[in-house]
């Protein structure tokens, strides 16, 4: 009513500005509606995030990840301390060998390293967050009631993905900062700026990698009506790429790289590159290759090199920018796979018919 009175007064005293007042009257409700829609989306995200935090399945998985990562941190710290104690120039070694990065890569053999645990347990966390995101709502009958409300349909799947991604961001950033803090307290050596940047990029890679498995779980949740079917499908894909895919490629490479069928050096290099590119079709291989290169600056190339190419090369670590350029194709592939999975799940969900009976 106040807006209507203001418009009428503007028309009476300033006839020329009447049309601007009418335009303002049209814009203000539109902006108010947009803000209300955004608040609905954030309400969906907040509700899903709360459900994840109170789910025993997620709590148990997060607890396992925390325990195993701190166990790997303990083994890495003891290994590094033993190496420093046996050296006379411990401080010089610490400064020149990217010692802080070894907290994430070194192990004494009793437990795997930090990046090994993340590469193994991270996909399970992503699958656990996404495999029943949609079909559980459909089976309980809450999805049809939710769609009956004035809520855009895409807010449901977008809200679930955003909440799960936010949980991953909070978990791994906190975990990385805790490992860094404990490393400073135990070793007494702060990380350099380059080491901190590499650790931060490593955590971002972990989040992207888990987001791929999260979106794969959401895709199967949209495709299958039973949560058990979607969970088994996602775990089957994870096992295939984690265990069986490399075996299949090795069996293929055994005959493909046989010396009897190779007639020149260029042909041998080309076949090695082909097998390597086949391995890179696996998201697990892309993640391992990227994180190992990022946390090990001494790795200078990811392609096949000849003896002539390595002869005379200076054995010095790569700068941070060059390491990023080296792994950029792998990172792009992971991001593309993540976006493709989410896009397929999004399109399928938007086209599905949702009935009151599920």
C-alpha positions in Angstrom: 0.0 0.0 0.0 2.8 2.4 0.8 4.3 1.8 -2.6 1.0 2.4 -4.3 0.6 5.7 -2.4 4.1 6.8 -3.4 3.4 6.0 -7.1 0.1 8.0 -7.0 1.9 11.0 -5.4 4.7 10.8 -7.9 2.2 10.9 -10.8 0.4 13.9 -9.3 3.4 16.1 -8.6 5.8 14.9 -11.3 3.8 13.6 -14.3 7.0 12.9 -16.2 8.3 10.6 -13.5 5.1 8.6 -13.2 6.3 6.0 -15.7 9.5 5.6 -13.7 7.5 5.0 -10.6 5.4 2.4 -12.4 8.6 0.7 -13.5 10.0 0.7 -9.9 6.8 -0.9 -8.8 7.3 -3.7 -11.2 11.0 -4.2 -10.3 10.6 -4.4 -6.5 8.3 -7.4 -6.3 10.5 -9.2 -8.9 13.6 -8.6 -6.7 11.7 -9.7 -3.7 10.6 -12.9 -5.4 14.2 -13.6 -6.5 15.4 -13.2 -2.9 12.7 -15.6 -1.7 13.7 -18.2 -4.3 17.3 -18.0 -3.2 16.3 -18.4 0.4 14.4 -21.5 -0.6 17.5 -22.9 -2.2 19.7 -22.2 0.9 17.0 -23.8 3.1 17.2 -27.0 1.0 21.0 -26.9 1.3 20.9 -26.3 5.0 18.4 -29.2 5.5 20.5 -31.6 3.4 23.7 -30.5 5.2 22.1 -31.1 8.6 20.9 -34.6 7.5 24.4 -35.5 6.4 25.9 -34.4 9.7 23.4 -36.4 11.7 23.6 -39.6 9.5 25.5 -42.4 11.2 26.6 -43.7 7.9 28.4 -40.5 7.1 29.7 -40.0 10.7 31.3 -43.5 10.7 32.9 -42.9 7.3 34.3 -39.5 8.3 35.6 -41.1 11.5 37.4 -43.8 9.6 38.9 -41.2 7.3 40.1 -39.1 10.2 41.6 -42.1 12.1 43.4 -43.5 9.1 44.8 -40.1 8.0 46.1 -39.4 11.4 47.6 -42.8 11.6 49.4 -42.2 8.3 50.5 -38.8 9.6 52.1 -40.5 12.7 54.0 -43.0 10.5 55.2 -40.2 8.2 56.4 -38.1 11.1 58.3 -40.9 12.8 59.9 -41.8 9.4 61.0 -38.2 8.8 62.3 -37.7 12.4 64.4 -40.9 12.1 65.9 -39.6 8.8 66.6 -36.2 10.3 68.1 -37.6 13.5 70.5 -39.7 11.5 71.7 -36.7 9.5 74.1 -34.0 10.6 72.7 -31.3 8.4 69.0 -31.9 9.4 67.9 -28.3 9.0 69.5 -27.9 5.5 67.9 -31.2 4.4 64.5 -30.0 5.7 64.8 -26.7 3.8 65.9 -28.2 0.5 63.9 -31.4 0.1 60.3 -30.2 0.5 60.1 -32.0 3.8 56.6 -30.8 4.6 55.2 -32.4 1.5 56.5 -35.8 2.7 53.9 -35.7 5.5 51.4 -36.6 2.7 53.5 -39.1 0.7 56.0 -40.9 3.0 55.2 -44.1 4.9 57.3 -46.6 6.9 55.5 -49.6 5.4 53.2 -50.3 8.4 50.4 -48.0 7.1 49.9 -46.5 3.6 50.5 -42.8 3.0 48.0 -40.0 3.4 47.3 -39.8 -0.3 46.8 -43.5 -0.5 44.2 -43.4 2.2 42.4 -40.5 0.5 42.5 -42.1 -2.9 40.9 -45.3 -1.4 38.4 -43.9 1.2 37.5 -40.7 -0.6 35.4 -42.4 -3.3 33.5 -44.4 -0.7 32.6 -41.1 1.1 31.4 -39.6 -2.2 29.3 -42.7 -3.0 27.9 -42.8 0.5 26.8 -39.2 0.1 25.1 -39.6 -3.3 23.8 -43.2 -3.8 20.4 -42.6 -2.1 20.1 -38.9 -2.7 17.0 -39.1 -4.9 15.6 -42.7 -4.7 15.4 -42.6 -0.9 13.1 -39.5 -1.1 11.1 -41.2 -3.8 10.6 -44.5 -1.9 9.6 -42.6 1.3 7.1 -40.6 -0.7 8.6 -37.3 0.3 9.8 -36.4 -3.2 6.3 -36.0 -4.5 5.2 -33.9 -1.5 8.3 -31.8 -2.0 7.5 -31.3 -5.6 4.0 -30.2 -4.7 5.4 -27.2 -2.9 6.4 -24.0 -4.8 10.0 -25.1 -5.2 11.8 -25.3 -8.5 12.5 -29.0 -9.3 16.2 -28.4 -10.0 16.6 -27.0 -6.5 16.3 -30.5 -5.1 19.2 -32.1 -7.0 21.3 -28.9 -6.9 20.7 -28.6 -3.1 21.7 -32.2 -2.4 24.9 -31.8 -4.5 25.8 -28.5 -3.0 25.3 -29.8 0.6 27.4 -32.9 -0.1 30.1 -30.8 -1.8 30.1 -28.3 1.1 30.6 -31.2 3.6 33.6 -32.5 1.5 35.1 -29.0 1.4 34.8 -28.5 5.2 36.1 -32.0 5.9 39.2 -32.0 3.7 40.2 -28.4 4.3 40.0 -29.0 8.0 41.9 -32.2 7.7 44.6 -30.7 5.6 45.0 -27.7 7.9 45.1 -30.1 10.9 47.9 -32.2 9.3 49.8 -29.0 8.6 49.4 -27.8 12.1 50.5 -31.1 13.7 53.5 -31.1 11.3 54.6 -27.7 12.4 54.2 -28.7 16.1 56.0 -32.0 15.8 58.8 -31.2 13.3 59.3 -27.6 14.4 59.6 -26.4 10.7 57.0 -24.3 9.1 56.1 -24.9 5.4 57.3 -22.5 2.8 54.8 -20.6 0.6 55.3 -23.0 -2.3 54.7 -26.0 0.0 51.5 -24.5 1.4 50.3 -23.7 -2.2 51.0 -27.3 -3.2 49.1 -28.7 -0.2 46.1 -26.4 -0.9 46.0 -27.5 -4.5 46.2 -31.1 -3.4 43.2 -30.6 -1.1 41.2 -29.0 -4.0 42.1 -32.0 -6.2 40.8 -34.3 -3.4 37.5 -32.4 -3.4 37.1 -32.6 -7.2 37.9 -36.3 -7.2 35.3 -37.0 -4.5 32.8 -34.8 -6.3 33.1 -37.1 -9.3 32.1 -40.2 -7.2 29.4 -38.1 -5.5 27.9 -37.2 -8.9 28.2 -40.8 -10.0 26.3 -41.9 -6.9 23.6 -39.2 -7.6 23.4 -40.4 -11.2 22.7 -44.0 -10.1 20.3 -42.7 -7.5 18.3 -41.0 -10.2 18.5 -44.0 -12.6 17.6 -46.8 -10.2 14.6 -46.8 -7.8 16.2 -49.0 -5.1 19.1 -47.5 -3.0 20.8 -50.9 -2.8 21.0 -51.2 -6.6 22.4 -47.7 -7.0 25.0 -48.4 -4.2 26.1 -51.7 -5.7 26.4 -50.1 -9.2 28.5 -47.2 -7.9 30.8 -49.6 -5.9 31.1 -51.8 -8.9 32.3 -48.9 -11.0 34.8 -47.9 -8.2 36.1 -51.5 -8.0 36.4 -51.7 -11.8 38.5 -48.6 -12.1 40.5 -49.2 -8.9 41.3 -52.8 -9.3 40.4 -54.5 -12.6 40.9 -51.7 -15.2 44.7 -51.7 -14.7 44.8 -55.5 -14.9 42.9 -55.4 -18.2 45.3 -52.7 -19.6 48.3 -54.7 -18.5 47.0 -57.8 -20.2 46.4 -55.8 -23.4 49.8 -54.1 -23.1 51.6 -57.4 -22.8 50.8 -58.4 -26.4 50.6 -54.8 -27.7 54.1 -53.9 -26.5 55.7 -57.2 -27.5 59.1 -56.6 -29.0 58.4 -58.9 -32.0 55.7 -56.5 -33.4 57.8 -53.3 -32.9 60.1 -52.2 -35.7 61.3 -48.8 -34.7 61.9 -46.5 -31.7 59.1 -44.1 -32.7 56.7 -47.0 -32.9 57.7 -48.2 -29.4 57.2 -44.7 -28.0 53.9 -44.3 -29.7 52.6 -47.6 -28.3 53.8 -46.7 -24.8 52.0 -43.4 -25.1 48.8 -45.2 -26.3 48.9 -47.5 -23.3 49.5 -44.6 -20.9 46.5 -42.7 -22.4 44.4 -45.8 -21.9 45.3 -45.8 -18.3 44.4 -42.2 -18.0 40.8 -43.0 -18.9 40.5 -44.1 -15.2 39.6 -41.3 -12.8 41.6 -43.1 -10.1 44.7 -43.1 -12.3 44.2 -39.4 -13.1 43.9 -38.6 -9.4 47.0 -40.6 -8.4 49.1 -39.1 -11.2 48.0 -35.6 -10.4 48.5 -35.8 -6.6 51.9 -37.6 -6.9 53.2 -35.0 -9.3 51.9 -32.1 -7.2 53.4 -33.4 -3.9 56.6 -34.6 -5.5 58.3 -31.7 -7.2 61.2 -34.0 -8.4 58.8 -35.5 -11.0 59.6 -33.5 -14.2 57.6 -35.4 -16.8 54.6 -37.7 -17.2 55.2 -38.9 -20.7 57.5 -41.5 -22.1 61.2 -40.4 -22.3 64.1 -41.9 -24.1 67.7 -42.2 -22.8 68.7 -39.3 -25.1 66.1 -37.0 -23.6 67.1 -37.8 -20.0 70.8 -37.5 -20.6 72.2 -34.3 -19.3 69.0 -33.2 -17.6 69.4 -31.2 -14.4 68.0 -33.1 -11.5 66.2 -30.2 -9.9 62.7 -29.9 -8.6 60.0 -28.2 -10.8 58.6 -24.9 -9.7 55.0 -24.9 -8.5 53.7 -23.2 -11.7 55.4 -25.8 -13.9 54.0 -28.7 -11.8 50.5 -27.2 -12.3 51.1 -27.0 -16.1 52.3 -30.6 -16.0 49.1 -31.9 -14.4 46.6 -29.5 -16.0 45.3 -32.1 -18.6 44.7 -34.6 -15.8 42.9 -32.0 -13.7 40.8 -30.9 -16.7 39.8 -34.5 -17.3 38.7 -35.0 -13.7 36.6 -31.8 -13.8 35.1 -32.7 -17.1 34.1 -36.2 -15.9 32.6 -34.7 -12.8 30.5 -32.2 -14.8 29.4 -34.8 -17.3 28.1 -37.1 -14.5 26.2 -34.2 -12.9 24.8 -33.0 -16.2 23.4 -36.5 -17.1 21.9 -36.9 -13.6 20.4 -33.4 -13.8 18.8 -34.0 -17.2 17.4 -37.4 -16.2 16.0 -36.0 -13.0 14.4 -33.0 -14.7 12.7 -35.3 -17.2 11.5 -37.9 -14.8 7.8 -38.2 -13.9 7.3 -38.0 -10.2 4.1 -39.6 -8.9 2.5 -39.7 -5.5 3.2 -43.4 -5.3 7.0 -42.9 -5.9 
